[in-house]
């Protein structure tokens, strides 16, 4: 229930951060898409809108007596320079978002070199799914010990995957 409350609050904040003519939609899981029609091509309007979105999501969220912080990572793709179809623009915005996550940036605008990363990432995801299906991931437990008394106070689980190609 709290997770749903967080998603509802994020959607509300996104809607308040953009123009009435813009569209906010949940893409999947914790990812949202924002369609900003009628922006001037090549302008900084998309980046300005993304910065406004990041700012709107930076305030803590209170849901059922729990205060949470969320981090927004934004990938930007603008038509027609980054693509003409909705699917292509969404894929390119997603590629930019993944680059932003990896580089610990708040936002990244799509660039052609990001397309080269998509097949590698897809291959990695496919290999990881196969490793899960074939039980190639080993689980190790590591005790957490309170130094003052030497007592085990918890345990940490570590999942390890050694891929024959990737290491």
N, C-alpha and C positions, 0 to 999 in steps of 0.2 A: 504494500500500500504506500509506503514512503517513497519507493522508487517511482511509482506512478505519479505521486504528488510532485516529485522533483521534475519529472518530464513535463507535467502540466505547467509548472512555474516557469520552466525554461521556454516552453512554447509561448506563454503569455509575454515574457520579457522580449522574446524575439519579435513578436507582433508589434509590441510598443516601440521597438527600436527601428522599425522600418516604416516606409510610407504606406498609406492605405491601399495604394495600387500594387504593392509587392505581395508575394505569396510566400508563406512559411509552411513547410510540410515536414513531417517526420519521415526520414528516409528508411532507417532501420535502427533498432537498438537505441543507442543514445546519440544518433546522428540526425541532424536536421539539414534540410536544404532551404535556401532562400532564393527566390527568383525575383530579380530586380529588372523589370522591363523598362525600355525607353531610356537607357543611360546613353550618354554620348560616347561613341566608340573611342577608345584610347584615352578617355578621361580618367581622372583619379576618383571618380564617384564610387566605383565598386570598392576600392580600398578604404575610402572614407566611410562607406556603409559598414564594411567589415569591422573597422575600428570601433564604430558605434555599437555594433553587436557585441564585440569582445567586452567593451565597457559595461554594457547592460547586464552581461552575465557574470561580471566580476564581483558583484555584491553577494554576500552570503545568502543562502536560502534557508528559511525556517519551515520545516515540515514536521508536523506532529511532535512538537517540543524538541526536535533535533535540528541543530544548526549545521549546515553543510556548506562547503566551498566547492565550486565547480570551476574548471578551467576550460575555456573555449579555444579551440584550434580551428582556424578558418582556411579553407582552400578556395581560391578564386579562379573562375574560368569565365571569360567574357566572349560572347558571340558578336560578330562573326570571326574575330581574329583567332580564337582558340577552338572554334568548331561551329557548326551550323545546326546540328540536331540536338535535341534535349539529352539523349543518351550519351552522345559524345561529350557534351559540355559537363554533364554530371560525372562521367569518368575522369575527365581532366581536372575538375574541381576536387574530386576525391584524391587524385594523384598529388595535387598541390597540398591538400590537407595532410596526407601521410608524410610528405616532405616537411611540412611545418612541425608535425609531431616529432619526427626524428631529429630535427634541428633545434627543437625546443623554442620554436618561434610561435608567435600568436597567429600570424597569417602569412601565407605564401601565395603569390600569383603564379598561375600555370606558365611553364615555359617548355619548349619542345624536348629538352633533355630529360624531363620528368617521365616522358612516355617510355624511355628505355628502361626505367626502373620497374614498370608495371609487370612485364613478363617474369622478371626475377622474383618479385614479391609474390606473384601468383604461384610460381613454382615452389617457393618456400612454404606457402600456405598449404599447397597440395601435398608436399612432402611431410609436413607436420601432421596433417590429417591422416596420412598413411601410417606414420609412426604411431599415432594414437590407436588406430585400428589394429595394427599388428603388435601392439604392446611393446614397442621399441623404446618407450620412455620408462626410465626407472625412477622409482620413488625412494628417497633417502630421508630418514628422520634424524634430526639433530636436536639433542636436548638443550633446553635453556636452563641454565643453572644460576641460582642466586649465590653470588660469591660470598656473602657474609655467613651463610649457613651451609653452603655446599649442597643445597637441596635442589632437585629438579622442580622447576616451577611452571614448565610448559615444554612444548616441543615445536620445532619448526620443520615443515615439510619442504623438501627440495626436489623438484622434478628435473631430471637430466635426460637430455636427448643427444646421443652421438650418432650423427648421420654418416653413412659410409663415404659420401662425397664431400659434404660440407664440414665434416669434423664434429 
